Amino acid sequence: MGKGVKATVIGGVFAVMVGGAGYGVYNIVSAVNGDGGGGGSDAAVTKKSGPPDEEEVEKASATFFAAWEKGRATRAASYTNNAEDAAPLLAAYGEDARITDVEITPGTVSGTTVPFRVEATVSYDGKSAPLAYKSELTVVRGQTTGRALVDWEPSVVHPELEDGDTLVTGESAQPPIEAVDRDGTVLTEDDHPSLGPVLDTLREKYGDKAGGTPGIELTIRHAESAGGGAGAADSTLVTLAKGKPGKLRTTLSAGVQAAAEKAVKEFAESSVVAVQPSTGEVLAVANHRQDGFNAAFQGRVAPGSTMKIITAAMLIDNGVASMNGPAPCPPTATWQSQTFKNLTGMEPNEGATLADSFLRSCNTAFIKLIDENPLTDASLTQEAQERFGLGRDDWATGIVSFDGSVPAVGGPDRAANAIGQGQVQMNPLNMASVTATAITGTFRQPYLVSPELDGRQLAQAKGLPADTASQVKQMMRLTATQGTAAQAMSGLGGDIGAKTGSAEVDGNATSDSWFTGFRGDVAAAAMTQQGGHGGDAAGPIVAAVLRAGG
């Protein structure tokens, strides 16, 4: 043999290795080890390593597409790196989803990624409709065989599919709804994009109560939630036959909703809720998030100094402090070995009143006051639950929501809870309700759909004594006109008040921005994750919503 050529026999297989030639590193293996199920013989094959090259990417994707187009689910799955998960979804594509005449057009390969377009037909009970969408896949090296394989993700089949989801065509689980606002204006996802998941949920819960008839649809049936409960509402992809929508009246205001949608678009990872304090009716709910999560209703994060509304009410209710009573603001305060500080740049004020420390959002003043008798580890929890209706897991808003959590804790977290850190968890819905309760003295559980529609019971709480509510409302007024919220609230007329907050989150360099405020009979709260100080991001969002609500 020539120079550089080495012959050897391994397990009865004659192999020739050419030094320095070829792509990647070659090992000698037997095809009996398998190739993902896509065919092959018992002859020896070479096992490659390293990323697939362009030729391999094109070939692997082409064989996968060909099998998919022909409805050969098992074979198509064998060209992926997870045939066990891929096969059921690919089978459902043709069987449960009734998708036929599939044509897949690949785009230009970029590295190991292949974009493609799918055109097909969905048919059911004599009705059919076209289906077209774009997706992409990635080709990877099989760890066991070294073959180029499609990296399996449900999104390969359709970009909106996630783990555990499947496709189904048939009579819709619920009739469609025509959701309208409080004045009868139709609410659509086209006009109010972040309402999409909310409208889907309303349809799933109230479709059979709104008087409509179901249509025939291709839908994504979402997986159950992590806790074993119902997952997200079905997502409609194609309507083969329209059902008759039933009219569902909501408490929303189309004008306030539009303002909320516009406001959150200015800041990434933002959410806002507006309520009517005199009734508890939700006027707007909007999110601008990459993950599509309804954090406005379901978020569970620390609310920062907006929590001082509840803490101030606790101090007043328990006779520890009053609006014009002393609440010194030292540079630091120590609680059970943990030292708390104020925001950078805040001047100490040993002669401050509670109103002064509230409008400047002085952490140390509140830390020092929670050590006073008769306060205990449970006092803040009792105030939140009994006065503000929070943390009892009994809100019935009409859709899935979280009603806050203020656990009774000792140690440093007792102090941290008082300033909206520690173990306290809230969302904008909760804080809008807190403001509504604080300024009216009455807890009215927020709701999106009238309880008269389904007979559900709204949560109850004692609310605040008139004198406590009067003092807290006045401190919020001062905060909006002279304190940390003044810049964001400037230009708003009428009776206004607010409270700012910034919540530190482990691992994030920038704090979450929180803001809650009121104007007349509208209360709103917003959160912008990693948005900085309360007035920087959440403040302008709330101000825009209050401006529209006036």
KOLRO-347390 format. One record per residue (C-alpha): z, y, x; residue in one letter. Coordinates in steps of 0.2 Angstrom, whole numbers. Layout:
BEGIN
<w = Z	v = Y	u = X	rest = A>
...
This chain:
BEGIN
<w = 0	v = 0	u = 0	rest = M>
<w = -3	v = 18	u = 5	rest = G>
<w = 10	v = 30	u = 13	rest = K>
<w = 22	v = 36	u = 0	rest = G>
<w = 20	v = 22	u = -12	rest = V>
<w = 34	v = 10	u = -15	rest = K>
<w = 33	v = -6	u = -24	rest = A>
<w = 47	v = -16	u = -31	rest = T>
<w = 51	v = -29	u = -44	rest = V>
<w = 66	v = -26	u = -56	rest = I>
<w = 70	v = -39	u = -69	rest = G>
<w = 53	v = -47	u = -68	rest = G>
<w = 44	v = -30	u = -71	rest = V>
<w = 32	v = -24	u = -57	rest = F>
<w = 34	v = -5	u = -55	rest = A>
<w = 26	v = 7	u = -43	rest = V>
<w = 35	v = 24	u = -39	rest = M>
<w = 25	v = 38	u = -31	rest = V>
<w = 36	v = 49	u = -21	rest = G>
<w = 36	v = 67	u = -27	rest = G>
<w = 24	v = 64	u = -41	rest = A>
<w = 26	v = 66	u = -60	rest = G>
<w = 38	v = 76	u = -71	rest = Y>
<w = 57	v = 74	u = -71	rest = G>
<w = 66	v = 59	u = -64	rest = V>
<w = 60	v = 41	u = -69	rest = Y>
<w = 71	v = 26	u = -72	rest = N>
<w = 65	v = 8	u = -76	rest = I>
<w = 70	v = 3	u = -93	rest = V>
<w = 65	v = -10	u = -106	rest = S>
<w = 58	v = -5	u = -123	rest = A>
<w = 69	v = -18	u = -130	rest = V>
<w = 83	v = -4	u = -129	rest = N>
<w = 74	v = 5	u = -143	rest = G>
<w = 65	v = 22	u = -145	rest = D>
<w = 73	v = 28	u = -161	rest = G>
<w = 63	v = 16	u = -172	rest = G>
<w = 46	v = 24	u = -171	rest = G>
<w = 37	v = 8	u = -165	rest = G>
<w = 34	v = 1	u = -148	rest = G>
<w = 33	v = -16	u = -139	rest = S>
<w = 44	v = -26	u = -127	rest = D>
<w = 34	v = -20	u = -112	rest = A>
<w = 44	v = -9	u = -99	rest = A>
<w = 43	v = 10	u = -101	rest = V>
<w = 49	v = 24	u = -91	rest = T>
<w = 64	v = 34	u = -96	rest = K>
<w = 62	v = 53	u = -93	rest = K>
<w = 75	v = 66	u = -91	rest = S>
<w = 75	v = 85	u = -92	rest = G>
<w = 67	v = 95	u = -106	rest = P>
<w = 52	v = 89	u = -114	rest = P>
<w = 36	v = 97	u = -108	rest = D>
<w = 23	v = 105	u = -120	rest = E>
<w = 13	v = 90	u = -122	rest = E>
<w = 28	v = 80	u = -127	rest = E>
<w = 34	v = 93	u = -139	rest = V>
<w = 17	v = 94	u = -148	rest = E>
<w = 16	v = 75	u = -149	rest = K>
<w = 33	v = 72	u = -155	rest = A>
<w = 32	v = 86	u = -168	rest = S>
<w = 15	v = 80	u = -174	rest = A>
<w = 21	v = 62	u = -176	rest = T>
<w = 36	v = 68	u = -186	rest = F>
<w = 25	v = 79	u = -197	rest = F>
<w = 12	v = 65	u = -200	rest = A>
<w = 26	v = 53	u = -207	rest = A>
<w = 34	v = 67	u = -217	rest = W>
<w = 17	v = 72	u = -225	rest = E>
<w = 14	v = 54	u = -230	rest = K>
<w = 32	v = 52	u = -238	rest = G>
<w = 37	v = 39	u = -225	rest = R>
<w = 55	v = 45	u = -224	rest = A>
<w = 62	v = 31	u = -213	rest = T>
<w = 48	v = 32	u = -201	rest = R>
<w = 49	v = 51	u = -200	rest = A>
<w = 68	v = 50	u = -197	rest = A>
<w = 65	v = 38	u = -183	rest = S>
<w = 56	v = 52	u = -174	rest = Y>
<w = 73	v = 62	u = -174	rest = T>
<w = 88	v = 61	u = -163	rest = N>
<w = 99	v = 57	u = -179	rest = N>
<w = 89	v = 45	u = -190	rest = A>
<w = 105	v = 40	u = -200	rest = E>
<w = 107	v = 58	u = -207	rest = D>
<w = 89	v = 62	u = -207	rest = A>
<w = 83	v = 47	u = -218	rest = A>
<w = 92	v = 51	u = -234	rest = P>
<w = 87	v = 69	u = -235	rest = L>
<w = 69	v = 65	u = -231	rest = L>
<w = 69	v = 52	u = -244	rest = A>
<w = 77	v = 64	u = -257	rest = A>
<w = 62	v = 76	u = -253	rest = Y>
<w = 50	v = 65	u = -261	rest = G>
<w = 61	v = 55	u = -273	rest = E>
<w = 75	v = 67	u = -280	rest = D>
<w = 65	v = 83	u = -277	rest = A>
<w = 49	v = 76	u = -283	rest = R>
<w = 39	v = 85	u = -269	rest = I>
<w = 21	v = 78	u = -266	rest = T>
<w = 5	v = 83	u = -258	rest = D>
<w = 14	v = 89	u = -243	rest = V>
<w = 4	v = 99	u = -230	rest = E>
<w = 12	v = 105	u = -214	rest = I>
<w = 4	v = 117	u = -202	rest = T>
<w = 12	v = 119	u = -185	rest = P>
<w = 12	v = 136	u = -177	rest = G>
<w = 12	v = 141	u = -158	rest = T>
<w = 24	v = 131	u = -148	rest = V>
<w = 37	v = 141	u = -139	rest = S>
<w = 46	v = 131	u = -126	rest = G>
<w = 53	v = 117	u = -136	rest = T>
<w = 52	v = 126	u = -153	rest = T>
<w = 39	v = 122	u = -165	rest = V>
<w = 37	v = 134	u = -180	rest = P>
<w = 28	v = 127	u = -195	rest = F>
<w = 23	v = 131	u = -213	rest = R>
<w = 25	v = 119	u = -228	rest = V>
<w = 14	v = 119	u = -243	rest = E>
<w = 17	v = 106	u = -257	rest = A>
<w = 18	v = 103	u = -275	rest = T>
<w = 34	v = 100	u = -286	rest = V>
<w = 32	v = 90	u = -302	rest = S>
<w = 43	v = 85	u = -316	rest = Y>
<w = 40	v = 78	u = -333	rest = D>
<w = 22	v = 84	u = -334	rest = G>
<w = 26	v = 101	u = -326	rest = K>
<w = 22	v = 106	u = -309	rest = S>
<w = 23	v = 122	u = -297	rest = A>
<w = 18	v = 126	u = -279	rest = P>
<w = 31	v = 126	u = -265	rest = L>
<w = 28	v = 135	u = -249	rest = A>
<w = 40	v = 140	u = -235	rest = Y>
<w = 42	v = 142	u = -216	rest = K>
<w = 54	v = 133	u = -205	rest = S>
<w = 55	v = 127	u = -187	rest = E>
<w = 61	v = 113	u = -177	rest = L>
<w = 66	v = 109	u = -159	rest = T>
<w = 61	v = 94	u = -148	rest = V>
<w = 74	v = 87	u = -137	rest = V>
<w = 76	v = 73	u = -124	rest = R>
<w = 83	v = 57	u = -132	rest = G>
<w = 100	v = 54	u = -123	rest = Q>
<w = 98	v = 35	u = -124	rest = T>
<w = 79	v = 32	u = -123	rest = T>
<w = 73	v = 48	u = -114	rest = G>
<w = 60	v = 50	u = -128	rest = R>
<w = 55	v = 67	u = -135	rest = A>
<w = 63	v = 68	u = -152	rest = L>
<w = 65	v = 81	u = -166	rest = V>
<w = 82	v = 88	u = -165	rest = D>
<w = 89	v = 84	u = -182	rest = W>
<w = 96	v = 98	u = -193	rest = E>
<w = 94	v = 99	u = -212	rest = P>
<w = 86	v = 116	u = -210	rest = S>
<w = 71	v = 107	u = -202	rest = V>
<w = 67	v = 101	u = -220	rest = V>
<w = 70	v = 118	u = -228	rest = H>
<w = 78	v = 133	u = -219	rest = P>
<w = 91	v = 135	u = -233	rest = E>
<w = 98	v = 118	u = -231	rest = L>
<w = 115	v = 115	u = -223	rest = E>
<w = 125	v = 99	u = -218	rest = D>
<w = 128	v = 89	u = -234	rest = G>
<w = 116	v = 98	u = -245	rest = D>
<w = 101	v = 89	u = -254	rest = T>
<w = 86	v = 94	u = -264	rest = L>
<w = 85	v = 89	u = -283	rest = V>
<w = 72	v = 93	u = -296	rest = T>
<w = 76	v = 92	u = -314	rest = G>
<w = 84	v = 100	u = -329	rest = E>
<w = 95	v = 114	u = -322	rest = S>
<w = 114	v = 110	u = -322	rest = A>
<w = 117	v = 126	u = -331	rest = Q>
<w = 106	v = 137	u = -342	rest = P>
<w = 100	v = 153	u = -333	rest = P>
<w = 110	v = 169	u = -337	rest = I>
<w = 105	v = 187	u = -338	rest = E>
<w = 120	v = 196	u = -331	rest = A>
<w = 122	v = 214	u = -337	rest = V>
<w = 134	v = 227	u = -332	rest = D>
<w = 147	v = 236	u = -342	rest = R>
<w = 134	v = 247	u = -350	rest = D>
<w = 121	v = 233	u = -353	rest = G>
<w = 110	v = 236	u = -337	rest = T>
<w = 103	v = 220	u = -331	rest = V>
<w = 109	v = 215	u = -314	rest = L>
<w = 97	v = 206	u = -302	rest = T>
<w = 98	v = 200	u = -284	rest = E>
<w = 82	v = 210	u = -281	rest = D>
<w = 91	v = 226	u = -285	rest = D>
<w = 108	v = 221	u = -278	rest = H>
<w = 105	v = 208	u = -264	rest = P>
<w = 123	v = 204	u = -260	rest = S>
<w = 126	v = 200	u = -278	rest = L>
<w = 115	v = 184	u = -276	rest = G>
<w = 129	v = 172	u = -273	rest = P>
<w = 140	v = 180	u = -286	rest = V>
<w = 126	v = 178	u = -299	rest = L>
<w = 124	v = 160	u = -294	rest = D>
<w = 142	v = 157	u = -297	rest = T>
<w = 143	v = 166	u = -313	rest = L>
<w = 128	v = 155	u = -319	rest = R>
<w = 137	v = 139	u = -314	rest = E>
<w = 153	v = 144	u = -323	rest = K>
<w = 147	v = 153	u = -338	rest = Y>
<w = 129	v = 147	u = -341	rest = G>
<w = 134	v = 135	u = -355	rest = D>
<w = 144	v = 149	u = -363	rest = K>
<w = 131	v = 163	u = -363	rest = A>
<w = 120	v = 155	u = -376	rest = G>
<w = 105	v = 150	u = -365	rest = G>
<w = 95	v = 134	u = -363	rest = T>
<w = 91	v = 126	u = -347	rest = P>
<w = 75	v = 126	u = -338	rest = G>
<w = 67	v = 114	u = -325	rest = I>
<w = 70	v = 119	u = -307	rest = E>
<w = 70	v = 113	u = -289	rest = L>
<w = 87	v = 117	u = -282	rest = T>
<w = 98	v = 115	u = -267	rest = I>
<w = 113	v = 105	u = -272	rest = R>
<w = 126	v = 111	u = -260	rest = H>
<w = 139	v = 100	u = -252	rest = A>
<w = 157	v = 99	u = -258	rest = E>
<w = 169	v = 111	u = -250	rest = S>
<w = 180	v = 106	u = -235	rest = A>
<w = 195	v = 103	u = -247	rest = G>
<w = 185	v = 91	u = -258	rest = G>
<w = 182	v = 104	u = -272	rest = G>
<w = 166	v = 110	u = -279	rest = A>
<w = 155	v = 118	u = -266	rest = G>
<w = 144	v = 133	u = -268	rest = A>
<w = 133	v = 135	u = -284	rest = A>
<w = 116	v = 127	u = -284	rest = D>
<w = 102	v = 138	u = -276	rest = S>
<w = 86	v = 138	u = -286	rest = T>
<w = 70	v = 137	u = -275	rest = L>
<w = 57	v = 134	u = -288	rest = V>
<w = 56	v = 136	u = -307	rest = T>
<w = 44	v = 124	u = -315	rest = L>
<w = 49	v = 129	u = -333	rest = A>
<w = 59	v = 144	u = -337	rest = K>
<w = 75	v = 141	u = -348	rest = G>
<w = 80	v = 154	u = -360	rest = K>
<w = 93	v = 165	u = -352	rest = P>
<w = 110	v = 169	u = -360	rest = G>
<w = 117	v = 186	u = -359	rest = K>
<w = 133	v = 188	u = -349	rest = L>
<w = 142	v = 204	u = -349	rest = R>
<w = 151	v = 208	u = -333	rest = T>
<w = 163	v = 222	u = -329	rest = T>
<w = 152	v = 229	u = -315	rest = L>
<w = 144	v = 246	u = -315	rest = S>
<w = 126	v = 246	u = -309	rest = A>
<w = 128	v = 263	u = -301	rest = G>
<w = 144	v = 259	u = -292	rest = V>
<w = 137	v = 243	u = -287	rest = Q>
<w = 121	v = 251	u = -280	rest = A>
<w = 132	v = 263	u = -270	rest = A>
<w = 143	v = 249	u = -263	rest = A>
<w = 127	v = 239	u = -258	rest = E>
<w = 120	v = 254	u = -249	rest = K>
<w = 137	v = 259	u = -240	rest = A>
<w = 140	v = 241	u = -233	rest = V>
<w = 123	v = 241	u = -226	rest = K>
<w = 128	v = 254	u = -213	rest = E>
<w = 141	v = 243	u = -205	rest = F>
<w = 139	v = 225	u = -200	rest = A>
<w = 151	v = 212	u = -206	rest = E>
<w = 157	v = 224	u = -220	rest = S>
<w = 164	v = 220	u = -238	rest = S>
<w = 170	v = 232	u = -252	rest = V>
<w = 177	v = 230	u = -269	rest = V>
<w = 180	v = 244	u = -282	rest = A>
<w = 191	v = 242	u = -297	rest = V>
<w = 196	v = 252	u = -312	rest = Q>
<w = 215	v = 254	u = -311	rest = P>
<w = 218	v = 257	u = -330	rest = S>
<w = 210	v = 240	u = -334	rest = T>
<w = 209	v = 229	u = -319	rest = G>
<w = 190	v = 228	u = -321	rest = E>
<w = 180	v = 225	u = -306	rest = V>
<w = 166	v = 239	u = -304	rest = L>
<w = 158	v = 233	u = -288	rest = A>
<w = 158	v = 219	u = -275	rest = V>
<w = 147	v = 220	u = -260	rest = A>
<w = 145	v = 211	u = -243	rest = N>
<w = 135	v = 214	u = -228	rest = H>
<w = 138	v = 198	u = -218	rest = R>
<w = 127	v = 187	u = -207	rest = Q>
<w = 135	v = 171	u = -215	rest = D>
<w = 133	v = 177	u = -233	rest = G>
<w = 151	v = 173	u = -236	rest = F>
<w = 159	v = 183	u = -251	rest = N>
<w = 173	v = 190	u = -240	rest = A>
<w = 176	v = 204	u = -252	rest = A>
<w = 184	v = 191	u = -264	rest = F>
<w = 188	v = 176	u = -253	rest = Q>
<w = 192	v = 184	u = -236	rest = G>
<w = 209	v = 179	u = -228	rest = R>
<w = 212	v = 191	u = -214	rest = V>
<w = 226	v = 204	u = -208	rest = A>
<w = 224	v = 220	u = -217	rest = P>
<w = 232	v = 231	u = -204	rest = G>
<w = 241	v = 247	u = -209	rest = S>
<w = 234	v = 247	u = -227	rest = T>
<w = 249	v = 235	u = -229	rest = M>
<w = 261	v = 249	u = -227	rest = K>
<w = 257	v = 254	u = -246	rest = I>
<w = 267	v = 238	u = -250	rest = I>
<w = 280	v = 240	u = -237	rest = T>
<w = 283	v = 258	u = -242	rest = A>
<w = 286	v = 252	u = -260	rest = A>
<w = 298	v = 239	u = -254	rest = M>
<w = 308	v = 252	u = -244	rest = L>
<w = 309	v = 264	u = -259	rest = I>
<w = 313	v = 250	u = -272	rest = D>
<w = 327	v = 244	u = -261	rest = N>
<w = 334	v = 261	u = -258	rest = G>
<w = 331	v = 260	u = -239	rest = V>
<w = 320	v = 276	u = -239	rest = A>
<w = 312	v = 289	u = -250	rest = S>
<w = 296	v = 299	u = -247	rest = M>
<w = 306	v = 314	u = -241	rest = N>
<w = 320	v = 305	u = -233	rest = G>
<w = 321	v = 301	u = -214	rest = P>
<w = 309	v = 289	u = -205	rest = A>
<w = 308	v = 294	u = -187	rest = P>
<w = 293	v = 289	u = -177	rest = C>
<w = 298	v = 285	u = -159	rest = P>
<w = 285	v = 280	u = -146	rest = P>
<w = 291	v = 261	u = -147	rest = T>
<w = 302	v = 250	u = -158	rest = A>
<w = 309	v = 233	u = -153	rest = T>
<w = 311	v = 219	u = -166	rest = W>
<w = 320	v = 203	u = -159	rest = Q>
<w = 313	v = 205	u = -142	rest = S>
<w = 295	v = 211	u = -147	rest = Q>
<w = 290	v = 228	u = -143	rest = T>
<w = 279	v = 237	u = -155	rest = F>
<w = 269	v = 253	u = -152	rest = K>
<w = 259	v = 266	u = -161	rest = N>
<w = 240	v = 269	u = -159	rest = L>
<w = 236	v = 278	u = -143	rest = T>
<w = 238	v = 297	u = -144	rest = G>
<w = 251	v = 297	u = -158	rest = M>
<w = 264	v = 310	u = -154	rest = E>
<w = 282	v = 304	u = -157	rest = P>
<w = 292	v = 313	u = -171	rest = N>
<w = 310	v = 309	u = -172	rest = E>
<w = 312	v = 321	u = -187	rest = G>
<w = 298	v = 313	u = -197	rest = A>
<w = 300	v = 309	u = -216	rest = T>
<w = 293	v = 293	u = -223	rest = L>
<w = 278	v = 303	u = -230	rest = A>
<w = 275	v = 310	u = -212	rest = D>
<w = 275	v = 293	u = -205	rest = S>
<w = 265	v = 286	u = -219	rest = F>
<w = 251	v = 299	u = -217	rest = L>
<w = 250	v = 297	u = -199	rest = R>
<w = 252	v = 278	u = -200	rest = S>
<w = 267	v = 277	u = -188	rest = C>
<w = 270	v = 258	u = -184	rest = N>
<w = 287	v = 261	u = -176	rest = T>
<w = 295	v = 270	u = -191	rest = A>
<w = 291	v = 255	u = -202	rest = F>
<w = 297	v = 243	u = -189	rest = I>
<w = 314	v = 252	u = -188	rest = K>
<w = 316	v = 253	u = -207	rest = L>
<w = 314	v = 235	u = -211	rest = I>
<w = 330	v = 231	u = -201	rest = D>
<w = 340	v = 240	u = -214	rest = E>
<w = 352	v = 232	u = -227	rest = N>
<w = 349	v = 225	u = -240	rest = P>
<w = 332	v = 219	u = -233	rest = L>
<w = 329	v = 201	u = -229	rest = T>
<w = 315	v = 190	u = -222	rest = D>
<w = 310	v = 187	u = -240	rest = A>
<w = 310	v = 205	u = -246	rest = S>
<w = 292	v = 210	u = -242	rest = L>
<w = 286	v = 193	u = -250	rest = T>
<w = 296	v = 197	u = -266	rest = Q>
<w = 288	v = 214	u = -267	rest = E>
<w = 271	v = 208	u = -265	rest = A>
<w = 273	v = 194	u = -277	rest = Q>
<w = 284	v = 201	u = -291	rest = E>
<w = 277	v = 219	u = -290	rest = R>
<w = 259	v = 218	u = -284	rest = F>
<w = 255	v = 201	u = -291	rest = G>
<w = 250	v = 194	u = -274	rest = L>
<w = 251	v = 177	u = -265	rest = G>
<w = 255	v = 166	u = -280	rest = R>
<w = 238	v = 158	u = -281	rest = D>
<w = 236	v = 162	u = -300	rest = D>
<w = 222	v = 175	u = -301	rest = W>
<w = 208	v = 171	u = -313	rest = A>
<w = 195	v = 184	u = -309	rest = T>
<w = 180	v = 174	u = -316	rest = G>
<w = 174	v = 168	u = -299	rest = I>
<w = 182	v = 160	u = -284	rest = V>
<w = 194	v = 172	u = -276	rest = S>
<w = 209	v = 173	u = -265	rest = F>
<w = 224	v = 183	u = -271	rest = D>
<w = 232	v = 187	u = -254	rest = G>
<w = 247	v = 179	u = -244	rest = S>
<w = 263	v = 187	u = -238	rest = V>
<w = 274	v = 173	u = -232	rest = P>
<w = 292	v = 175	u = -230	rest = A>
<w = 295	v = 174	u = -211	rest = V>
<w = 308	v = 178	u = -198	rest = G>
<w = 307	v = 183	u = -180	rest = G>
<w = 294	v = 195	u = -173	rest = P>
<w = 282	v = 191	u = -188	rest = D>
<w = 294	v = 199	u = -200	rest = R>
<w = 291	v = 215	u = -192	rest = A>
<w = 272	v = 212	u = -189	rest = A>
<w = 270	v = 208	u = -207	rest = N>
<w = 277	v = 225	u = -212	rest = A>
<w = 262	v = 233	u = -203	rest = I>
<w = 249	v = 221	u = -209	rest = G>
<w = 248	v = 210	u = -194	rest = Q>
<w = 258	v = 194	u = -192	rest = G>
<w = 254	v = 181	u = -205	rest = Q>
<w = 249	v = 192	u = -219	rest = V>
<w = 231	v = 189	u = -226	rest = Q>
<w = 221	v = 200	u = -238	rest = M>
<w = 204	v = 204	u = -243	rest = N>
<w = 196	v = 220	u = -250	rest = P>
<w = 199	v = 214	u = -268	rest = L>
<w = 217	v = 212	u = -265	rest = N>
<w = 219	v = 229	u = -257	rest = M>
<w = 209	v = 238	u = -271	rest = A>
<w = 222	v = 230	u = -283	rest = S>
<w = 236	v = 235	u = -272	rest = V>
<w = 230	v = 253	u = -273	rest = T>
<w = 227	v = 252	u = -292	rest = A>
<w = 245	v = 245	u = -294	rest = T>
<w = 252	v = 258	u = -283	rest = A>
<w = 245	v = 273	u = -292	rest = I>
<w = 248	v = 267	u = -310	rest = T>
<w = 264	v = 257	u = -307	rest = G>
<w = 256	v = 243	u = -317	rest = T>
<w = 248	v = 227	u = -310	rest = F>
<w = 232	v = 223	u = -319	rest = R>
<w = 224	v = 207	u = -312	rest = Q>
<w = 206	v = 211	u = -307	rest = P>
<w = 193	v = 202	u = -316	rest = Y>
<w = 174	v = 202	u = -316	rest = L>
<w = 171	v = 193	u = -333	rest = V>
<w = 182	v = 196	u = -348	rest = S>
<w = 195	v = 182	u = -351	rest = P>
<w = 190	v = 182	u = -369	rest = E>
<w = 174	v = 173	u = -365	rest = L>
<w = 183	v = 157	u = -359	rest = D>
<w = 201	v = 160	u = -364	rest = G>
<w = 208	v = 160	u = -346	rest = R>
<w = 225	v = 168	u = -343	rest = Q>
<w = 226	v = 183	u = -331	rest = L>
<w = 240	v = 184	u = -319	rest = A>
<w = 256	v = 194	u = -323	rest = Q>
<w = 268	v = 204	u = -312	rest = A>
<w = 282	v = 217	u = -315	rest = K>
<w = 273	v = 232	u = -307	rest = G>
<w = 282	v = 246	u = -299	rest = L>
<w = 296	v = 258	u = -306	rest = P>
<w = 288	v = 274	u = -311	rest = A>
<w = 298	v = 284	u = -297	rest = D>
<w = 291	v = 272	u = -284	rest = T>
<w = 274	v = 273	u = -290	rest = A>
<w = 275	v = 292	u = -290	rest = S>
<w = 281	v = 293	u = -272	rest = Q>
<w = 268	v = 280	u = -265	rest = V>
<w = 254	v = 289	u = -274	rest = K>
<w = 259	v = 306	u = -267	rest = Q>
<w = 260	v = 299	u = -250	rest = M>
<w = 242	v = 292	u = -252	rest = M>
<w = 237	v = 309	u = -258	rest = R>
<w = 244	v = 317	u = -242	rest = L>
<w = 235	v = 304	u = -231	rest = T>
<w = 219	v = 308	u = -239	rest = A>
<w = 220	v = 327	u = -237	rest = T>
<w = 231	v = 329	u = -221	rest = Q>
<w = 233	v = 312	u = -213	rest = G>
<w = 222	v = 298	u = -205	rest = T>
<w = 211	v = 297	u = -220	rest = A>
<w = 206	v = 315	u = -221	rest = A>
<w = 190	v = 315	u = -212	rest = Q>
<w = 183	v = 300	u = -222	rest = A>
<w = 189	v = 308	u = -238	rest = M>
<w = 183	v = 325	u = -235	rest = S>
<w = 171	v = 332	u = -248	rest = G>
<w = 178	v = 322	u = -262	rest = L>
<w = 185	v = 332	u = -277	rest = G>
<w = 197	v = 327	u = -290	rest = G>
<w = 213	v = 317	u = -288	rest = D>
<w = 211	v = 307	u = -272	rest = I>
<w = 222	v = 297	u = -260	rest = G>
<w = 220	v = 284	u = -247	rest = A>
<w = 227	v = 273	u = -233	rest = K>
<w = 219	v = 268	u = -217	rest = T>
<w = 222	v = 252	u = -207	rest = G>
<w = 216	v = 244	u = -191	rest = S>
<w = 220	v = 226	u = -188	rest = A>
<w = 220	v = 217	u = -171	rest = E>
<w = 213	v = 200	u = -171	rest = V>
<w = 216	v = 188	u = -156	rest = D>
<w = 200	v = 187	u = -145	rest = G>
<w = 192	v = 202	u = -152	rest = N>
<w = 191	v = 218	u = -141	rest = A>
<w = 189	v = 229	u = -156	rest = T>
<w = 201	v = 229	u = -171	rest = S>
<w = 195	v = 226	u = -189	rest = D>
<w = 193	v = 242	u = -199	rest = S>
<w = 202	v = 244	u = -216	rest = W>
<w = 203	v = 258	u = -229	rest = F>
<w = 208	v = 259	u = -247	rest = T>
<w = 208	v = 274	u = -258	rest = G>
<w = 207	v = 281	u = -275	rest = F>
<w = 198	v = 295	u = -285	rest = R>
<w = 203	v = 297	u = -303	rest = G>
<w = 201	v = 280	u = -311	rest = D>
<w = 193	v = 271	u = -297	rest = V>
<w = 201	v = 262	u = -283	rest = A>
<w = 192	v = 254	u = -269	rest = A>
<w = 195	v = 245	u = -253	rest = A>
<w = 184	v = 240	u = -238	rest = A>
<w = 185	v = 230	u = -222	rest = M>
<w = 173	v = 230	u = -207	rest = T>
<w = 176	v = 216	u = -195	rest = Q>
<w = 177	v = 223	u = -177	rest = Q>
<w = 174	v = 241	u = -185	rest = G>
<w = 188	v = 250	u = -175	rest = G>
<w = 200	v = 262	u = -183	rest = H>
<w = 201	v = 263	u = -202	rest = G>
<w = 192	v = 279	u = -204	rest = G>
<w = 178	v = 274	u = -193	rest = D>
<w = 168	v = 261	u = -203	rest = A>
<w = 178	v = 256	u = -219	rest = A>
<w = 183	v = 274	u = -223	rest = G>
<w = 165	v = 280	u = -225	rest = P>
<w = 161	v = 264	u = -236	rest = I>
<w = 176	v = 268	u = -248	rest = V>
<w = 172	v = 286	u = -249	rest = A>
<w = 154	v = 282	u = -254	rest = A>
<w = 159	v = 271	u = -267	rest = V>
<w = 173	v = 283	u = -274	rest = L>
<w = 159	v = 297	u = -274	rest = R>
<w = 148	v = 286	u = -285	rest = A>
<w = 162	v = 280	u = -296	rest = G>
<w = 168	v = 298	u = -300	rest = G>
